[in-house]
Amino acid sequence: MESSFMTSMEKTGRPSELYIDLHVKYIQSLDTKKDDLEYWLTEHLRLSGVYWGLTALDLMNNIDALKREDVVKYVVSCQHDNGGFGGHIGHDPHISYTLYAVQILITEDSLEAANVEKIVEYVASRQDRQTGAFTGDEWGEIDTRFSYIAISCLSLLKRLDAIDVKKAIEFIMLCKNFDGGFGSIPGAESHAGQ
Amino acid sequence: MHGRKRVKPTAEVEKLRKEKEASKIKEYNGIVAACFEKKNKCEYDKEAFMLTTKILSQNPDFYTIWNFRRLILLNEISSDSSEEEKQQKFYSELLFLQEVFRLNPKSYWIFNHRRWCLDTMPDPDWKSELDLVCKMLDMDARNFHGWGYRRYVISKLSCIDSDAINICRTEFDFTTTKINQNFSNYSAWHQRSKLLPKLVKDEQFDDQEKKNLVNREFELVKSAFYTDPDDQSAWLYHWWLIGREIRHISILGAYYDPQNRQIILAFDDEVGMLVPFQVACKNDTSQLKVVEGHWRSVSSDSDVRMHGFVWIFTLDMENDFVELVVTVRPEWIVSSHSEVKLFRNVQMNCHIGQSFKQEQDILLLMSPQTLTENTAILSPSPRFREDILPMTMQERIECLKCEIATVKELLEIEPESKWCLQTLTILLRELKYISGLNAKEAMNFDEEVITICDQLINLDKLRTKRFEDLRSKAIFETATSNLIQTSPDVPQEIVFKDNISLILEQFQFTLTSRNLTLIPTPSILLHIRILDLSHNKLTSIAFLSNLIHLQEANIRNNCISSVSGVNNLKFLRVLNIQSNLIESWGVIKNGFVKWQGGECKVYVSGNPFIDEAAGSELKWETEMNEVAR
């Protein structure tokens, strides 16, 4: 696959450099697509979208293409009293969006804008101390992706002490499969995402 | 959306589309706003429920609305008088879910809600759920959500069904059906891998039944990979079925260096230290006393958490003791991967003679002690697939030989099959490991693996590096077999050959022009003074940090772009890194910046940064003088 891509580059004269300006403009335009139904149907992914867009911009050394204050204000407005963040303003808290929030705030050097202690509390409360597994939210879905999210989040906040790491690992190991990969719960098929 | 071709419409068509879209947006946003208003006011009424139905039919990923819907349902059933009424509500809910599922067979939220319904309703019908999931898997045999849901339903059924053993068997047979329908049904093979051990346990097979079962498994797998040698599923299942022995970590040797007051511990695996290995000493009074000091691995300057093959302990105190003891326990180390373990408590000691002269380069060998708690070596019980069929070592060897023959047969029909070739490397290496061979026999295995790797490097362009590394491992093992021997105490472990630190021939090591891409176990080269690895494909010399006695190293004509790895090599006098990929003087300076040796000649011509005409060696001396200062 790699080699055929290279030849096609030579053959078709496709770009050989990264068109950063265009990529930046594209990311900036994403919040303007209010005429598309799709924009509204994906409101629950708004916070995730900010993370993906901002990180891409940062990688291209264009972090200021999105205004820092606006980003921080938006992220903070997604935090609930229990510390968790929702996918958009008013959307229910979930561990996934909580990680995105932390990642965005750290990228913007603005962690203190949110209630960090509450975040730690929320993420820690997602762990089932018996099994070591993590739920996504109060509705109880268990998945090793949430283990990753919890550990990543608390690691960024330097608060791994808030959870039982050993138990967390035990649970993850139960999800190891015949092919060496890991699934979402014990017995589940290996998935690259886990 | 992905995959949709962009066709430029006419202005008229475009205008109509935009208007339609705008009205859809207005309607949708209206419903959502109304729903949120209800939610924020905690109004769990029929209108709210209808709003959630409208939203979720269009947008089943809107998780917050599912949450709200559940709150409404909970509120409703709490006011219901009869179980019948509650049941009815959930039936409707399940029907609704089926409709939404049709549009979105892979949405996590839909499955979550369905499970919640079944877990919450008074009397869930698990049998009908099983039927449903069968249909699901008929439609798409690879939908992992479907398989996951099936496992969930089965687990519920097995709780209420007294015939639980039968369920394992029927599920197992289900995977057989699915596999026979399509050999590349990865989900089915995966499921089978979970059920097979369970089946053996539940049905309490005797040895003969186990053998029959396993033989049938091998037959099934064989027909699968003979039918489609390119499909990974059967091969991966095959690898699992055959399995691998857990490797023992060995301590190759432990030494005490009185002049530098250091203990040197060489492992054959890159280990991390969870708990500092205990060092103790004895005086004439024969009271064991803890020795203060600090451990670090040779790979790191300061961070004690860094993994390494060789660990060095520097004593805080002077050599006023008679005996030195170091202890390592399995729980104090973390190995490089889960199939490699230290299996016993290790204790090494040495005696320091009082009239000992502090000569350079003398290492006192620390000898292993038999520990009373190690009366039985803490060895793993056999071994591969013992959860299905425990085998004696001899049976295991026969099994491997049989499978090697099977795969070689297929290779004759399909000489370019990457899977056949890679499987052979795995089988051959496993057979080599468990067979207890002499040097010549071991070398034959290595050579066969090397030949296969050469073929794979040609055939599998996407994974060349993997096979170059495997090849390098085999080559290195053959080349270093004269430096080590089987441990006399523990046959699964290796140690340095007796007196290796004193035998002059063991001080040189040459392995050139072999396309080596890595040095897998650099600690084996601990005692090497003169090294020649020229004309290979090494990309890093970080491994040199393990060769603490190194005086001369020839790494010319490789692919090195960094000079990290020489910091601790105090005795290094000559380093030849000609014709590599070093891009600047800075790289070389960085390599030596913390170096504490005396004087070292570094040969650098033929690297990208060298301008041959400009008197490069002179410039180098100037640069090095600066560093030395």
Interface residues (C-beta under 8 A of the other chain):
Chain A: M1 E2 S3 K34 D35 D36 L37 E38 W40 L41 T42 E43 H44 G86 G87 G90 H91 D92 H94 D137 W139 E141 N177 F178 D179 S184 I185 G187 A188 E189 S190 H191
Chain B: M1 K18 E21 A22 K24 I25 Y28 N29 V32 F36 N40 Q58 N59 D61 F62 Y63 T64 N67 R70 Y108 N112 W116 F144 W147 G148 R151 Y186 S187 W189 H190 Q191 S193 K194 L236 Y237 W240 K461 L462
